[in-house]
Amino acid sequence: MNAYERINEAIRRGGAYHNPPVPEIGIMATDGKIKLDSITLEKDDYLMDCNLRFAGNKNYIHTSKTSSGEYLSDSEHNETLQEYTANILQEGDQVLVMKLKNEEKFILIGKVVRPS
């Protein structure tokens, strides 16, 4: 690395240090990809909120508990399961994404919609 490249790198580091990451709006694409302005993020490029789910992946939650606090029998267990349908990310959804400081990872904060 020559002197010019070192000065250029120092300027870039200084600029990045004084300019914190800014949240961006991305668009969900197929297979969990997110399209930002100039790049496309793969699933390995970001972390996401644990309450979000991708379309096509079925998840189930328990809707009730036993009153006595005992374990559920198999038949009771199946009766309390309900498919989780909230916060499903579909292709074309707008999402809020932010780059993590000092890392090459992003965080998918949530799905954003216009108020009704």
N, CA, C and O atoms as CSV, one atom per row, in Angstrom:
chain,resi,resn,atom,element,x,y,z
A,1,MET,N,N,0.860,-1.176,0.000
A,1,MET,CA,C,0.000,0.000,0.000
A,1,MET,C,C,0.905,1.238,0.000
A,1,MET,O,O,1.758,1.393,0.874
A,2,ASN,N,N,0.710,2.112,-0.985
A,2,ASN,CA,C,1.537,3.311,-1.049
A,2,ASN,C,C,0.959,4.413,-0.155
A,2,ASN,O,O,-0.101,4.238,0.447
A,3,ALA,N,N,1.648,5.524,-0.077
A,3,ALA,CA,C,1.249,6.629,0.813
A,3,ALA,C,C,-0.127,7.171,0.442
A,3,ALA,O,O,-0.937,7.461,1.323
A,4,TYR,N,N,-0.396,7.308,-0.844
A,4,TYR,CA,C,-1.691,7.810,-1.295
A,4,TYR,C,C,-2.826,6.891,-0.826
A,4,TYR,O,O,-3.853,7.375,-0.349
A,5,GLU,N,N,-2.651,5.578,-0.957
A,5,GLU,CA,C,-3.674,4.624,-0.536
A,5,GLU,C,C,-3.877,4.657,0.973
A,5,GLU,O,O,-5.005,4.519,1.448
A,6,ARG,N,N,-2.797,4.838,1.734
A,6,ARG,CA,C,-2.914,4.921,3.203
A,6,ARG,C,C,-3.694,6.163,3.616
A,6,ARG,O,O,-4.526,6.100,4.521
A,7,ILE,N,N,-3.429,7.296,2.958
A,7,ILE,CA,C,-4.163,8.528,3.282
A,7,ILE,C,C,-5.642,8.357,2.929
A,7,ILE,O,O,-6.522,8.745,3.697
A,8,ASN,N,N,-5.899,7.780,1.773
A,8,ASN,CA,C,-7.282,7.531,1.353
A,8,ASN,C,C,-8.009,6.646,2.361
A,8,ASN,O,O,-9.150,6.929,2.724
A,9,GLU,N,N,-7.363,5.589,2.811
A,9,GLU,CA,C,-7.962,4.676,3.788
A,9,GLU,C,C,-8.222,5.387,5.109
A,9,GLU,O,O,-9.267,5.169,5.724
A,10,ALA,N,N,-7.300,6.227,5.560
A,10,ALA,CA,C,-7.476,6.979,6.801
A,10,ALA,C,C,-8.675,7.924,6.694
A,10,ALA,O,O,-9.434,8.071,7.651
A,11,ILE,N,N,-8.847,8.559,5.545
A,11,ILE,CA,C,-9.985,9.458,5.333
A,11,ILE,C,C,-11.293,8.673,5.372
A,11,ILE,O,O,-12.266,9.123,5.976
A,12,ARG,N,N,-11.325,7.519,4.741
A,12,ARG,CA,C,-12.533,6.687,4.748
A,12,ARG,C,C,-12.896,6.234,6.165
A,12,ARG,O,O,-14.059,6.290,6.564
A,13,ARG,N,N,-11.885,5.783,6.922
A,13,ARG,CA,C,-12.148,5.352,8.308
A,13,ARG,C,C,-12.674,6.504,9.135
A,13,ARG,O,O,-13.616,6.334,9.909
A,14,GLY,N,N,-12.072,7.690,8.981
A,14,GLY,CA,C,-12.533,8.865,9.738
A,14,GLY,C,C,-13.951,9.239,9.382
A,14,GLY,O,O,-14.743,9.570,10.265
A,15,GLY,N,N,-14.291,9.192,8.102
A,15,GLY,CA,C,-15.653,9.513,7.682
A,15,GLY,C,C,-16.660,8.521,8.205
A,15,GLY,O,O,-17.747,8.905,8.635
A,16,ALA,N,N,-16.314,7.256,8.174
A,16,ALA,CA,C,-17.214,6.219,8.673
A,16,ALA,C,C,-17.391,6.338,10.182
A,16,ALA,O,O,-18.472,6.048,10.696
A,17,TYR,N,N,-16.363,6.753,10.896
A,17,TYR,CA,C,-16.429,6.871,12.356
A,17,TYR,C,C,-17.389,7.985,12.767
A,17,TYR,O,O,-18.158,7.829,13.716
A,18,HIS,N,N,-17.342,9.101,12.057
A,18,HIS,CA,C,-18.149,10.253,12.441
A,18,HIS,C,C,-19.540,10.249,11.821
A,18,HIS,O,O,-20.351,11.123,12.127
A,19,ASN,N,N,-19.825,9.303,10.975
A,19,ASN,CA,C,-21.145,9.180,10.364
A,19,ASN,C,C,-21.760,7.849,10.778
A,19,ASN,O,O,-21.461,6.811,10.189
A,20,PRO,N,N,-22.624,7.883,11.796
A,20,PRO,CA,C,-23.204,6.625,12.269
A,20,PRO,C,C,-24.073,5.980,11.187
A,20,PRO,O,O,-24.528,6.663,10.270
A,21,PRO,N,N,-24.306,4.657,11.290
A,21,PRO,CA,C,-25.158,3.968,10.318
A,21,PRO,C,C,-26.565,4.555,10.316
A,21,PRO,O,O,-27.073,4.982,11.353
A,22,VAL,N,N,-27.173,4.570,9.170
A,22,VAL,CA,C,-28.521,5.117,9.004
A,22,VAL,C,C,-29.466,3.987,8.603
A,22,VAL,O,O,-29.119,3.177,7.744
A,23,PRO,N,N,-30.650,3.918,9.206
A,23,PRO,CA,C,-31.608,2.896,8.787
A,23,PRO,C,C,-32.010,3.104,7.330
A,23,PRO,O,O,-32.112,4.236,6.858
A,24,GLU,N,N,-32.236,1.998,6.628
A,24,GLU,CA,C,-32.626,2.047,5.225
A,24,GLU,C,C,-33.868,1.191,5.025
A,24,GLU,O,O,-34.120,0.245,5.770
A,25,ILE,N,N,-34.636,1.547,4.002
A,25,ILE,CA,C,-35.793,0.741,3.625
A,25,ILE,C,C,-35.358,-0.215,2.521
A,25,ILE,O,O,-34.804,0.206,1.506
A,26,GLY,N,N,-35.610,-1.487,2.724
A,26,GLY,CA,C,-35.313,-2.505,1.729
A,26,GLY,C,C,-36.589,-3.182,1.276
A,26,GLY,O,O,-37.647,-2.998,1.878
A,27,ILE,N,N,-36.491,-3.954,0.229
A,27,ILE,CA,C,-37.632,-4.696,-0.308
A,27,ILE,C,C,-37.306,-6.186,-0.230
A,27,ILE,O,O,-36.251,-6.621,-0.691
A,28,MET,N,N,-38.220,-6.964,0.356
A,28,MET,CA,C,-38.022,-8.407,0.437
A,28,MET,C,C,-38.108,-9.012,-0.960
A,28,MET,O,O,-39.007,-8.689,-1.736
A,29,ALA,N,N,-37.172,-9.883,-1.262
A,29,ALA,CA,C,-37.155,-10.603,-2.532
A,29,ALA,C,C,-37.356,-12.091,-2.234
A,29,ALA,O,O,-37.725,-12.452,-1.117
A,30,THR,N,N,-37.121,-12.935,-3.199
A,30,THR,CA,C,-37.302,-14.374,-3.004
A,30,THR,C,C,-36.183,-14.944,-2.144
A,30,THR,O,O,-35.098,-14.368,-2.066
A,31,ASP,N,N,-36.443,-16.059,-1.508
A,31,ASP,CA,C,-35.465,-16.806,-0.708
A,31,ASP,C,C,-34.840,-15.991,0.413
A,31,ASP,O,O,-33.685,-16.225,0.767
A,32,GLY,N,N,-35.572,-15.043,0.980
A,32,GLY,CA,C,-35.062,-14.274,2.110
A,32,GLY,C,C,-34.070,-13.195,1.742
A,32,GLY,O,O,-33.430,-12.629,2.627
A,33,LYS,N,N,-33.924,-12.894,0.475
A,33,LYS,CA,C,-33.015,-11.826,0.060
A,33,LYS,C,C,-33.687,-10.473,0.266
A,33,LYS,O,O,-34.910,-10.355,0.197
A,34,ILE,N,N,-32.863,-9.451,0.522
A,34,ILE,CA,C,-33.360,-8.096,0.700
A,34,ILE,C,C,-32.641,-7.200,-0.296
A,34,ILE,O,O,-31.412,-7.181,-0.357
A,35,LYS,N,N,-33.421,-6.460,-1.074
A,35,LYS,CA,C,-32.841,-5.532,-2.045
A,35,LYS,C,C,-32.770,-4.145,-1.420
A,35,LYS,O,O,-33.791,-3.557,-1.064
A,36,LEU,N,N,-31.547,-3.633,-1.291
A,36,LEU,CA,C,-31.343,-2.253,-0.871
A,36,LEU,C,C,-31.023,-1.450,-2.129
A,36,LEU,O,O,-31.076,-1.994,-3.232
A,37,ASP,N,N,-30.695,-0.173,-1.985
A,37,ASP,CA,C,-30.435,0.670,-3.155
A,37,ASP,C,C,-29.442,0.040,-4.119
A,37,ASP,O,O,-29.748,-0.168,-5.293
A,38,SER,N,N,-28.254,-0.262,-3.617
A,38,SER,CA,C,-27.187,-0.700,-4.522
A,38,SER,C,C,-26.749,-2.145,-4.315
A,38,SER,O,O,-25.930,-2.651,-5.080
A,39,ILE,N,N,-27.278,-2.816,-3.298
A,39,ILE,CA,C,-26.844,-4.182,-3.022
A,39,ILE,C,C,-28.041,-5.086,-2.733
A,39,ILE,O,O,-29.143,-4.616,-2.451
A,40,THR,N,N,-27.799,-6.370,-2.808
A,40,THR,CA,C,-28.791,-7.370,-2.410
A,40,THR,C,C,-28.193,-8.177,-1.274
A,40,THR,O,O,-27.113,-8.751,-1.410
A,41,LEU,N,N,-28.901,-8.219,-0.149
A,41,LEU,CA,C,-28.439,-8.967,1.015
A,41,LEU,C,C,-28.951,-10.397,0.953
A,41,LEU,O,O,-30.127,-10.631,0.677
A,42,GLU,N,N,-28.074,-11.340,1.208
A,42,GLU,CA,C,-28.444,-12.748,1.340
A,42,GLU,C,C,-28.813,-13.002,2.804
A,42,GLU,O,O,-28.565,-12.146,3.653
A,43,LYS,N,N,-29.397,-14.154,3.112
A,43,LYS,CA,C,-29.754,-14.480,4.499
A,43,LYS,C,C,-28.543,-14.444,5.429
A,43,LYS,O,O,-28.674,-14.081,6.597
A,44,ASP,N,N,-27.363,-14.817,4.920
A,44,ASP,CA,C,-26.162,-14.829,5.754
A,44,ASP,C,C,-25.641,-13.428,6.061
A,44,ASP,O,O,-24.782,-13.268,6.928
A,45,ASP,N,N,-26.144,-12.422,5.368
A,45,ASP,CA,C,-25.649,-11.058,5.525
A,45,ASP,C,C,-26.359,-10.282,6.618
A,45,ASP,O,O,-25.948,-9.169,6.946
A,46,TYR,N,N,-27.422,-10.848,7.193
A,46,TYR,CA,C,-28.170,-10.081,8.191
A,46,TYR,C,C,-28.703,-10.962,9.317
A,46,TYR,O,O,-28.816,-12.181,9.189
A,47,LEU,N,N,-29.023,-10.301,10.413
A,47,LEU,CA,C,-29.732,-10.888,11.547
A,47,LEU,C,C,-31.142,-10.320,11.499
A,47,LEU,O,O,-31.361,-9.264,10.906
A,48,MET,N,N,-32.092,-10.999,12.110
A,48,MET,CA,C,-33.461,-10.483,12.063
A,48,MET,C,C,-34.164,-10.647,13.394
A,48,MET,O,O,-33.776,-11.474,14.218
A,49,ASP,N,N,-35.188,-9.861,13.593
A,49,ASP,CA,C,-36.020,-9.921,14.784
A,49,ASP,C,C,-36.590,-11.328,14.914
A,49,ASP,O,O,-37.023,-11.919,13.924
A,50,CYS,N,N,-36.593,-11.863,16.123
A,50,CYS,CA,C,-37.030,-13.248,16.330
A,50,CYS,C,C,-38.524,-13.451,16.117
A,50,CYS,O,O,-38.973,-14.592,16.010
A,51,ASN,N,N,-39.304,-12.378,16.052
A,51,ASN,CA,C,-40.747,-12.505,15.839
A,51,ASN,C,C,-41.145,-12.499,14.369
A,51,ASN,O,O,-42.318,-12.699,14.055
A,52,LEU,N,N,-40.198,-12.276,13.463
A,52,LEU,CA,C,-40.485,-12.279,12.033
A,52,LEU,C,C,-40.333,-13.686,11.473
A,52,LEU,O,O,-39.513,-14.467,11.955
A,53,ARG,N,N,-41.121,-14.005,10.460
A,53,ARG,CA,C,-41.057,-15.305,9.810
A,53,ARG,C,C,-41.086,-15.110,8.301
A,53,ARG,O,O,-41.638,-14.125,7.810
A,54,PHE,N,N,-40.496,-16.042,7.565
A,54,PHE,CA,C,-40.546,-16.029,6.107
A,54,PHE,C,C,-41.789,-16.777,5.641
A,54,PHE,O,O,-42.224,-17.735,6.280
A,55,ALA,N,N,-42.353,-16.334,4.530
A,55,ALA,CA,C,-43.494,-17.023,3.941
A,55,ALA,C,C,-43.072,-18.427,3.541
A,55,ALA,O,O,-41.946,-18.634,3.088
A,56,GLY,N,N,-43.958,-19.380,3.702
A,56,GLY,CA,C,-43.660,-20.768,3.324
A,56,GLY,C,C,-43.176,-21.611,4.480
A,56,GLY,O,O,-43.259,-22.837,4.419
A,57,ASN,N,N,-42.670,-20.986,5.539
A,57,ASN,CA,C,-42.234,-21.730,6.727
A,57,ASN,C,C,-43.386,-21.724,7.724
A,57,ASN,O,O,-43.740,-20.673,8.258
A,58,LYS,N,N,-43.968,-22.885,7.976
A,58,LYS,CA,C,-45.069,-22.950,8.930
A,58,LYS,C,C,-44.519,-23.076,10.337
A,58,LYS,O,O,-43.638,-23.891,10.607
A,59,ASN,N,N,-45.056,-22.252,11.230
A,59,ASN,CA,C,-44.691,-22.275,12.635
A,59,ASN,C,C,-45.964,-22.343,13.454
A,59,ASN,O,O,-47.000,-21.804,13.066
A,60,TYR,N,N,-45.871,-23.011,14.587
A,60,TYR,CA,C,-47.037,-23.194,15.431
A,60,TYR,C,C,-46.727,-22.703,16.835
A,60,TYR,O,O,-45.595,-22.800,17.309
A,61,ILE,N,N,-47.761,-22.170,17.498
A,61,ILE,CA,C,-47.616,-21.706,18.874
A,61,ILE,C,C,-48.729,-22.328,19.714
A,61,ILE,O,O,-49.786,-22.692,19.198
A,62,HIS,N,N,-48.473,-22.443,21.014
A,62,HIS,CA,C,-49.493,-22.932,21.936
A,62,HIS,C,C,-50.391,-21.758,22.306
A,62,HIS,O,O,-49.905,-20.676,22.636
A,63,THR,N,N,-51.701,-21.977,22.250
A,63,THR,CA,C,-52.651,-20.905,22.528
A,63,THR,C,C,-53.164,-20.936,23.957
A,63,THR,O,O,-53.805,-19.982,24.396
A,64,SER,N,N,-52.899,-22.007,24.694
A,64,SER,CA,C,-53.351,-22.068,26.087
A,64,SER,C,C,-52.457,-23.013,26.876
A,64,SER,O,O,-51.701,-23.805,26.313
A,65,LYS,N,N,-52.565,-22.905,28.188
A,65,LYS,CA,C,-51.801,-23.769,29.085
A,65,LYS,C,C,-52.789,-24.519,29.976
A,65,LYS,O,O,-53.951,-24.132,30.096
A,66,THR,N,N,-52.317,-25.581,30.589
A,66,THR,CA,C,-53.178,-26.307,31.524
A,66,THR,C,C,-53.367,-25.466,32.770
A,66,THR,O,O,-52.465,-24.729,33.169
A,67,SER,N,N,-54.508,-25.570,33.375
A,67,SER,CA,C,-54.793,-24.775,34.578
A,67,SER,C,C,-53.971,-25.255,35.770
A,67,SER,O,O,-53.641,-24.466,36.655
A,68,SER,N,N,-53.641,-26.535,35.796
A,68,SER,CA,C,-52.898,-27.072,36.939
A,68,SER,C,C,-51.389,-26.901,36.772
A,68,SER,O,O,-50.638,-27.109,37.725
A,69,GLY,N,N,-50.943,-26.533,35.595
A,69,GLY,CA,C,-49.508,-26.384,35.368
A,69,GLY,C,C,-48.817,-27.698,35.059
A,69,GLY,O,O,-47.592,-27.734,34.941
A,70,GLU,N,N,-49.579,-28.786,34.925
A,70,GLU,CA,C,-48.988,-30.076,34.618
A,70,GLU,C,C,-48.698,-30.180,33.130
A,70,GLU,O,O,-49.135,-29.343,32.341
A,71,TYR,N,N,-47.964,-31.203,32.759
A,71,TYR,CA,C,-47.667,-31.427,31.349
A,71,TYR,C,C,-48.930,-31.800,30.586
A,71,TYR,O,O,-49.850,-32.404,31.138
A,72,LEU,N,N,-48.959,-31.431,29.308
A,72,LEU,CA,C,-50.098,-31.761,28.460
A,72,LEU,C,C,-49.955,-33.180,27.913
A,72,LEU,O,O,-48.854,-33.631,27.599
A,73,SER,N,N,-51.087,-33.871,27.805
A,73,SER,CA,C,-51.059,-35.168,27.127
A,73,SER,C,C,-50.922,-34.892,25.632
A,73,SER,O,O,-51.042,-33.746,25.199
A,74,ASP,N,N,-50.671,-35.934,24.842
A,74,ASP,CA,C,-50.514,-35.751,23.394
A,74,ASP,C,C,-51.752,-35.121,22.763
A,74,ASP,O,O,-51.635,-34.228,21.924
A,75,SER,N,N,-52.932,-35.580,23.160
A,75,SER,CA,C,-54.146,-35.028,22.550
A,75,SER,C,C,-54.362,-33.578,22.981
A,75,SER,O,O,-54.754,-32.749,22.159
A,76,GLU,N,N,-54.119,-33.260,24.231
A,76,GLU,CA,C,-54.254,-31.875,24.703
A,76,GLU,C,C,-53.205,-30.978,24.038
A,76,GLU,O,O,-53.477,-29.827,23.699
A,77,HIS,N,N,-52.017,-31.526,23.863
A,77,HIS,CA,C,-50.922,-30.776,23.249
A,77,HIS,C,C,-51.304,-30.321,21.842
A,77,HIS,O,O,-51.095,-29.159,21.493
A,78,ASN,N,N,-51.852,-31.209,21.045
A,78,ASN,CA,C,-52.217,-30.878,19.670
A,78,ASN,C,C,-53.390,-29.909,19.601
A,78,ASN,O,O,-53.475,-29.111,18.668
A,79,GLU,N,N,-54.299,-29.965,20.576
A,79,GLU,CA,C,-55.454,-29.073,20.574
A,79,GLU,C,C,-55.054,-27.626,20.854
A,79,GLU,O,O,-55.758,-26.706,20.438
A,80,THR,N,N,-53.956,-27.410,21.538
A,80,THR,CA,C,-53.563,-26.052,21.901
A,80,THR,C,C,-52.653,-25.401,20.862
A,80,THR,O,O,-52.280,-24.238,21.013
A,81,LEU,N,N,-52.291,-26.132,19.815
A,81,LEU,CA,C,-51.422,-25.575,18.771
A,81,LEU,C,C,-52.234,-24.796,17.748
A,81,LEU,O,O,-53.313,-25.219,17.332
A,82,GLN,N,N,-51.693,-23.647,17.351
A,82,GLN,CA,C,-52.328,-22.841,16.320
A,82,GLN,C,C,-51.223,-22.313,15.411
A,82,GLN,O,O,-50.141,-21.967,15.887
A,83,GLU,N,N,-51.485,-22.249,14.119
A,83,GLU,CA,C,-50.472,-21.760,13.184
A,83,GLU,C,C,-50.216,-20.277,13.435
A,83,GLU,O,O,-51.149,-19.489,13.593
A,84,TYR,N,N,-48.933,-19.913,13.467
A,84,TYR,CA,C,-48.512,-18.525,13.664
A,84,TYR,C,C,-48.576,-17.815,12.318
A,84,TYR,O,O,-47.849,-18.172,11.391
A,85,THR,N,N,-49.444,-16.813,12.206
A,85,THR,CA,C,-49.622,-16.130,10.924
A,85,THR,C,C,-49.264,-14.650,10.981
A,85,THR,O,O,-49.400,-13.951,9.977
A,86,ALA,N,N,-48.817,-14.164,12.113
A,86,ALA,CA,C,-48.445,-12.752,12.230
A,86,ALA,C,C,-46.996,-12.554,11.795
A,86,ALA,O,O,-46.187,-13.479,11.873
A,87,ASN,N,N,-46.680,-11.369,11.346
A,87,ASN,CA,C,-45.305,-10.972,11.002
A,87,ASN,C,C,-44.656,-11.875,9.956
A,87,ASN,O,O,-43.472,-12.193,10.062
A,88,ILE,N,N,-45.409,-12.281,8.965
A,88,ILE,CA,C,-44.887,-13.102,7.886
A,88,ILE,C,C,-44.337,-12.181,6.798
A,88,ILE,O,O,-45.040,-11.293,6.315
A,89,LEU,N,N,-43.084,-12.395,6.419
A,89,LEU,CA,C,-42.450,-11.581,5.386
A,89,LEU,C,C,-42.732,-12.185,4.013
A,89,LEU,O,O,-42.384,-13.334,3.743
A,90,GLN,N,N,-43.364,-11.396,3.156
A,90,GLN,CA,C,-43.699,-11.820,1.803
A,90,GLN,C,C,-42.797,-11.089,0.814
A,90,GLN,O,O,-42.229,-10.046,1.141
A,91,GLU,N,N,-42.666,-11.625,-0.376
A,91,GLU,CA,C,-41.918,-10.951,-1.432
A,91,GLU,C,C,-42.593,-9.607,-1.729
A,91,GLU,O,O,-43.811,-9.547,-1.901
A,92,GLY,N,N,-41.805,-8.539,-1.789
A,92,GLY,CA,C,-42.332,-7.199,-2.058
A,92,GLY,C,C,-42.579,-6.368,-0.808
A,92,GLY,O,O,-42.814,-5.165,-0.913
A,93,ASP,N,N,-42.533,-6.980,0.377
A,93,ASP,CA,C,-42.714,-6.221,1.622
A,93,ASP,C,C,-41.564,-5.252,1.838
A,93,ASP,O,O,-40.417,-5.546,1.500
A,94,GLN,N,N,-41.884,-4.088,2.406
A,94,GLN,CA,C,-40.842,-3.135,2.780
A,94,GLN,C,C,-40.372,-3.459,4.189
A,94,GLN,O,O,-41.181,-3.723,5.079
A,95,VAL,N,N,-39.047,-3.438,4.386
A,95,VAL,CA,C,-38.468,-3.741,5.687
A,95,VAL,C,C,-37.450,-2.669,6.072
A,95,VAL,O,O,-36.827,-2.049,5.211
A,96,LEU,N,N,-37.296,-2.465,7.363
A,96,LEU,CA,C,-36.322,-1.509,7.888
A,96,LEU,C,C,-35.038,-2.264,8.210
A,96,LEU,O,O,-35.047,-3.203,9.005
A,97,VAL,N,N,-33.934,-1.852,7.592
A,97,VAL,CA,C,-32.645,-2.533,7.718
A,97,VAL,C,C,-31.596,-1.515,8.141
A,97,VAL,O,O,-31.625,-0.366,7.699
A,98,MET,N,N,-30.674,-1.935,8.992
A,98,MET,CA,C,-29.595,-1.049,9.437
A,98,MET,C,C,-28.295,-1.832,9.514
A,98,MET,O,O,-28.275,-2.970,9.983
A,99,LYS,N,N,-27.215,-1.222,9.056
A,99,LYS,CA,C,-25.901,-1.862,9.114
A,99,LYS,C,C,-25.363,-1.771,10.532
A,99,LYS,O,O,-25.454,-0.718,11.162
A,100,LEU,N,N,-24.810,-2.849,11.034
A,100,LEU,CA,C,-24.207,-2.852,12.363
A,100,LEU,C,C,-22.842,-2.182,12.297
A,100,LEU,O,O,-22.063,-2.432,11.377
A,101,LYS,N,N,-22.561,-1.340,13.262
A,101,LYS,CA,C,-21.295,-0.619,13.288
A,101,LYS,C,C,-20.136,-1.590,13.510
A,101,LYS,O,O,-20.230,-2.505,14.328
A,102,ASN,N,N,-19.065,-1.384,12.789
A,102,ASN,CA,C,-17.830,-2.182,12.892
A,102,ASN,C,C,-18.012,-3.641,12.493
A,102,ASN,O,O,-17.172,-4.473,12.837
A,103,GLU,N,N,-19.074,-3.971,11.785
A,103,GLU,CA,C,-19.292,-5.338,11.326
A,103,GLU,C,C,-19.789,-5.311,9.893
A,103,GLU,O,O,-20.288,-4.291,9.418
A,104,GLU,N,N,-19.654,-6.409,9.224
A,104,GLU,CA,C,-20.162,-6.536,7.864
A,104,GLU,C,C,-21.513,-7.228,7.871
A,104,GLU,O,O,-21.827,-7.992,6.958
A,105,LYS,N,N,-22.308,-6.967,8.887
A,105,LYS,CA,C,-23.644,-7.547,9.011
A,105,LYS,C,C,-24.667,-6.424,9.107
A,105,LYS,O,O,-24.359,-5.305,9.518
A,106,PHE,N,N,-25.879,-6.752,8.719
A,106,PHE,CA,C,-27.005,-5.847,8.851
A,106,PHE,C,C,-27.977,-6.454,9.844
A,106,PHE,O,O,-27.874,-7.632,10.187
A,107,ILE,N,N,-28.924,-5.645,10.307
A,107,ILE,CA,C,-29.990,-6.168,11.156
A,107,ILE,C,C,-31.324,-5.792,10.522
A,107,ILE,O,O,-31.565,-4.632,10.188
A,108,LEU,N,N,-32.176,-6.786,10.363
A,108,LEU,CA,C,-33.526,-6.577,9.855
A,108,LEU,C,C,-34.390,-6.264,11.065
A,108,LEU,O,O,-34.714,-7.148,11.858
A,109,ILE,N,N,-34.758,-5.000,11.196
A,109,ILE,CA,C,-35.459,-4.542,12.394
A,109,ILE,C,C,-36.934,-4.907,12.355
A,109,ILE,O,O,-37.490,-5.348,13.361
A,110,GLY,N,N,-37.564,-4.729,11.220
A,110,GLY,CA,C,-38.976,-5.062,11.133
A,110,GLY,C,C,-39.571,-4.750,9.781
A,110,GLY,O,O,-38.930,-4.164,8.908
A,111,LYS,N,N,-40.803,-5.157,9.636
A,111,LYS,CA,C,-41.588,-4.889,8.432
A,111,LYS,C,C,-42.258,-3.538,8.622
A,111,LYS,O,O,-42.772,-3.251,9.704
A,112,VAL,N,N,-42.261,-2.702,7.587
A,112,VAL,CA,C,-42.885,-1.383,7.699
A,112,VAL,C,C,-44.036,-1.277,6.698
A,112,VAL,O,O,-43.960,-1.792,5.583
A,113,VAL,N,N,-45.094,-0.603,7.121
A,113,VAL,CA,C,-46.282,-0.413,6.281
A,113,VAL,C,C,-46.764,1.022,6.446
A,113,VAL,O,O,-46.396,1.712,7.397
A,114,ARG,N,N,-47.591,1.455,5.505
A,114,ARG,CA,C,-48.209,2.779,5.621
A,114,ARG,C,C,-49.352,2.694,6.631
A,114,ARG,O,O,-50.071,1.696,6.675
A,115,PRO,N,N,-49.520,3.741,7.444
A,115,PRO,CA,C,-50.640,3.726,8.393
A,115,PRO,C,C,-51.976,3.753,7.666
A,115,PRO,O,O,-52.113,4.370,6.610
A,116,SER,N,N,-52.948,3.080,8.242
A,116,SER,CA,C,-54.273,3.049,7.583
A,116,SER,C,C,-55.259,3.924,8.312
A,116,SER,O,O,-56.417,4.022,7.905
